[in-house]
Amino acid sequence: MYARSRLTSRQSKRFVERRKARKWVLAGLSAVIAVLAVWGVSRLARLPSLAISSVSVFGADPDLQGQIQTAALGALKGDYLGLFPKDDTVIYPRSAVASAVKAASPRIDSVSVQRIGTQSLSVTVTEKSPAAVVCASLPDFSGTAESDCYFADADGIIYGTAPAFSGDAYDTYFEPGLNEPSGPGSAVGMRATSTPEFTALQSLFQTLKDAGFDIAGVLMKDGGQYEIYVRNGGASASADTGGSGLTVIYMDDDSPFSDQASNLISFWDKMKGDAAANGKPLQLEYVDVRYGANVFYRQGAAQ
């Protein structure tokens, strides 16, 4: 009875040991196979016929195409974990390429990346459309085309220089000192102001235009102060507008733009109605709506 138990015990231990040994052998073989597989795939991924070597650019102006190609190819340099090249046609980092291209220029709004064959990429970009023009100077309404101006997108980011032009093709803001201290052209890539402030100003601009105001521009001053230059009724030449005959609307950011705009529109409509009833044009040098329902103003010389 005891002898049989000792034999069974010895057999069981040998069986367990052999099974453990087989497991270690299998684990070792699996590791070797895995290493060989990774090595083989790595060697395959490095074949010149599977490497992306060229980038075709669509949708960008010619002066941007070189920057975009350089940025895209730069994102393909290097390896994953030192094993797999990033320029491999199967595992190339599409999102990294798109991010690098977008960062290449503030003019780029969106990027699409597609593979063409096994050795080329197609990069299609959409350039930004101007939401406004920001000029790094004081307003000049003498009739001379504005200069030292920039295009800004809907977030208030300055992304390119604007040609000298006259007229009201875009909402226009004046921000003296925008170029300082680096000089003309240095504002590209900067923010004209914070996105919330710029968005609020754009909304105010649109509200006043919808109400019939002919806005020549907005001067952005320090301390949240603004001067809005309006052509409606500003027939008298004043010192505030350089003798241009514009009406100056004074606003600030101490109260919501919507409240100040509402007070302005109500006041303006009443003054326009009174002027029409007297058979006269509306002529105002300035209107100040920074003090709630109390609107201060000065009539033009012809009133």
C-alpha positions in Angstrom: 0.0 0.0 0.0 2.7 2.4 1.0 5.0 1.4 -1.9 2.3 2.1 -4.5 1.7 5.5 -3.0 5.5 6.4 -3.2 5.7 5.3 -6.9 2.6 7.3 -7.8 4.1 10.3 -6.1 7.4 10.0 -8.0 5.6 9.5 -11.4 3.4 12.6 -10.8 6.5 14.8 -10.0 8.2 13.6 -13.2 5.1 14.3 -15.3 4.8 17.8 -13.9 8.5 18.5 -14.5 8.3 17.2 -18.1 5.2 19.4 -18.7 7.0 22.5 -17.4 10.0 21.7 -19.5 7.8 21.4 -22.6 6.2 24.8 -21.8 9.6 26.5 -21.5 10.7 24.9 -24.8 7.5 26.1 -26.5 7.8 29.6 -25.0 11.4 29.8 -26.2 10.4 28.7 -29.7 7.5 31.2 -29.7 9.9 34.0 -28.7 12.3 33.1 -31.4 9.6 32.9 -34.0 8.2 36.3 -32.9 11.7 37.9 -33.1 12.2 36.4 -36.5 8.8 37.6 -37.7 9.4 41.2 -36.4 12.8 41.2 -38.1 11.3 39.9 -41.3 8.6 42.5 -41.3 11.1 45.2 -40.5 13.3 44.2 -43.4 10.3 44.1 -45.7 9.1 47.5 -44.6 12.5 48.9 -45.5 12.3 47.9 -49.1 12.8 50.9 -51.4 9.7 49.9 -53.4 7.5 50.4 -50.3 9.0 53.7 -49.2 7.1 57.0 -49.7 9.5 59.4 -51.5 7.3 62.0 -53.1 4.4 64.3 -52.2 1.9 65.9 -54.6 0.2 69.0 -53.3 -3.3 70.2 -54.3 -5.3 73.3 -53.4 -2.5 75.5 -52.2 -1.0 78.6 -53.9 2.3 78.0 -55.6 4.3 79.8 -52.9 3.1 77.3 -50.3 3.6 74.1 -52.1 7.3 73.8 -51.3 6.7 74.3 -47.6 3.9 71.7 -47.6 6.1 69.1 -49.3 9.0 69.7 -46.9 6.6 69.4 -43.9 5.0 66.2 -45.1 8.3 64.5 -45.9 9.7 65.7 -42.6 6.9 63.9 -40.8 7.9 60.6 -42.5 11.5 60.6 -41.2 12.6 58.3 -38.4 11.3 54.9 -37.1 8.7 53.4 -34.9 10.6 51.9 -31.9 13.7 51.8 -34.1 12.3 49.0 -36.1 9.8 50.1 -38.7 10.4 53.2 -40.9 7.7 55.9 -40.8 7.9 56.3 -44.6 6.6 52.8 -45.1 3.6 52.9 -47.4 1.4 50.7 -45.2 2.2 52.2 -41.7 3.0 55.8 -42.5 1.7 58.3 -39.8 -1.2 59.9 -41.7 -2.4 62.1 -38.8 1.2 63.3 -38.1 1.7 64.2 -41.7 -1.6 66.2 -41.7 -0.6 68.0 -38.5 2.8 68.9 -39.8 1.4 70.3 -43.0 -1.2 72.4 -41.1 1.6 73.7 -38.9 3.6 74.7 -41.9 1.6 77.9 -42.5 -1.1 79.8 -40.7 -2.9 80.2 -44.0 -3.9 76.5 -44.1 -7.3 75.7 -42.8 -7.7 72.0 -43.4 -5.6 69.1 -44.7 -6.5 65.8 -46.3 -3.8 63.1 -46.9 -4.1 60.1 -49.2 -1.7 57.5 -50.5 -1.1 57.3 -54.3 0.4 53.9 -55.2 3.2 52.7 -52.9 5.6 55.6 -53.1 3.7 58.9 -53.1 1.2 60.9 -51.0 -1.5 63.3 -52.1 -1.9 66.2 -49.8 -4.9 68.4 -50.4 -5.2 71.6 -48.5 -7.9 74.3 -48.1 -6.6 77.8 -47.5 -8.4 80.1 -45.1 -10.9 82.7 -46.2 -10.6 86.2 -44.6 -13.1 86.9 -41.9 -11.7 90.4 -41.5 -8.8 92.8 -42.2 -6.7 94.0 -39.3 -4.5 97.1 -39.9 -1.5 97.9 -37.7 -2.1 101.6 -37.9 -4.5 104.4 -36.9 -7.6 104.9 -39.2 -7.0 107.1 -42.2 -10.2 108.0 -44.0 -8.7 110.4 -46.4 -9.5 108.1 -49.4 -6.0 106.6 -49.5 -5.9 102.8 -49.6 -5.1 101.3 -46.2 -1.6 99.7 -46.0 0.2 97.5 -43.4 -2.9 95.4 -43.1 -3.5 91.6 -42.6 -6.1 89.0 -43.2 -7.5 87.4 -40.0 -9.6 84.2 -39.8 -12.7 83.7 -37.8 -10.7 83.0 -34.6 -8.8 86.3 -34.9 -5.6 84.6 -36.0 -3.6 86.7 -38.5 -2.5 84.4 -41.3 -1.3 86.6 -44.2 -0.6 90.2 -45.4 -3.4 92.0 -47.2 -2.8 94.0 -50.3 -3.4 97.8 -50.1 -7.0 98.3 -51.1 -9.9 100.7 -50.5 -13.5 100.0 -50.0 -15.4 97.7 -47.6 -14.7 94.3 -49.0 -14.0 93.1 -45.4 -14.8 94.1 -41.9 -11.9 96.3 -40.9 -10.2 96.7 -37.6 -7.4 99.1 -36.7 -4.9 98.0 -34.0 -1.9 100.4 -33.8 1.3 98.8 -32.6 0.3 95.4 -33.8 3.7 95.0 -35.5 5.8 96.2 -32.6 8.5 95.5 -31.9 9.6 93.5 -34.9 8.3 95.8 -37.7 6.0 95.4 -40.8 4.9 91.9 -41.7 5.8 90.5 -38.3 2.2 90.0 -37.1 1.5 86.9 -39.4 0.8 84.0 -37.1 -0.2 86.2 -34.2 -3.7 86.8 -32.8 -5.2 90.2 -33.4 -6.8 89.7 -30.0 -8.3 86.8 -28.0 -10.8 84.6 -29.9 -13.7 85.5 -27.5 -13.1 89.2 -28.0 -12.7 88.9 -31.7 -15.8 86.8 -32.0 -17.8 89.3 -30.0 -16.6 92.2 -32.1 -17.5 90.3 -35.3 -21.0 89.7 -33.9 -21.3 93.4 -33.0 -20.1 94.4 -36.5 -22.8 92.2 -38.1 -25.5 93.4 -35.8 -24.9 97.0 -36.6 -24.6 96.3 -40.4 -27.9 94.4 -40.2 -29.4 97.5 -38.6 -28.3 99.6 -41.5 -25.0 101.1 -40.2 -22.4 101.8 -42.8 -19.2 101.0 -40.8 -15.9 102.2 -42.1 -13.9 100.5 -39.4 -13.3 99.8 -35.7 -10.4 101.2 -33.7 -9.3 98.8 -31.0 -7.8 100.8 -28.1 -6.2 99.8 -24.9 -8.3 98.9 -21.8 -11.2 97.4 -23.8 -12.2 100.7 -25.4 -13.4 100.9 -29.0 -14.2 103.6 -31.6 -16.6 102.6 -34.4 -16.6 104.9 -37.4 -19.9 105.1 -39.2 -20.8 106.8 -42.4 -24.5 107.1 -41.7 -25.4 110.7 -41.0 -21.8 111.8 -40.2 -21.9 114.7 -42.7 -20.0 117.2 -40.5 -16.3 117.1 -40.4 -14.9 116.6 -36.9 -11.5 116.5 -35.3 -12.2 113.0 -34.0 -12.4 111.6 -37.5 -9.7 113.6 -39.0 -12.1 115.8 -40.9 -13.7 112.9 -42.7 -17.3 113.6 -41.6 -17.7 110.2 -40.0 -19.7 109.6 -36.8 -17.6 108.1 -34.0 -19.4 105.5 -31.8 -17.8 105.0 -28.4 -18.1 101.6 -26.8 -16.2 99.5 -24.2 -16.2 96.0 -22.8 -17.6 96.9 -19.4 -21.0 95.8 -20.5 -22.2 93.4 -23.1 -21.9 94.6 -26.7 -25.5 93.5 -27.3 -26.8 95.9 -24.7 -24.7 98.8 -26.1 -25.8 97.9 -29.6 -29.5 97.9 -28.6 -29.2 101.3 -27.0 -27.3 102.7 -30.0 -29.9 101.4 -32.5 -32.8 102.8 -30.5 -31.1 106.1 -30.2 -30.0 106.3 -33.8 -33.5 105.4 -35.1 -35.1 108.1 -33.0 -32.5 110.8 -34.1 -33.0 109.8 -37.7 -36.8 110.1 -37.3 -36.5 113.5 -35.7 -34.1 114.7 -38.4 -36.4 113.4 -41.2 -39.4 115.1 -39.5 -37.5 118.4 -39.6 -36.5 117.9 -43.2 -32.8 117.6 -42.3 -30.2 114.9 -42.7 -28.9 113.1 -39.6 -25.6 114.7 -38.7 -23.7 113.5 -35.6 -20.1 113.9 -34.6 -20.1 111.3 -31.9 -22.4 108.9 -29.9 -21.3 107.5 -26.6 -23.2 104.4 -25.4 -20.8 103.3 -22.6 -23.1 104.4 -19.8 -26.1 102.2 -20.1 -29.4 103.8 -21.2 -27.8 107.2 -20.9 -26.6 108.0 -24.4 -24.4 111.0 -24.9 -23.9 112.6 -28.3 -22.9 115.7 -30.2 -24.7 116.9 -33.2 -22.9 118.1 -36.3 -22.5 121.7 -37.2 -25.3 121.7 -39.7 -28.0 120.5 -37.2 
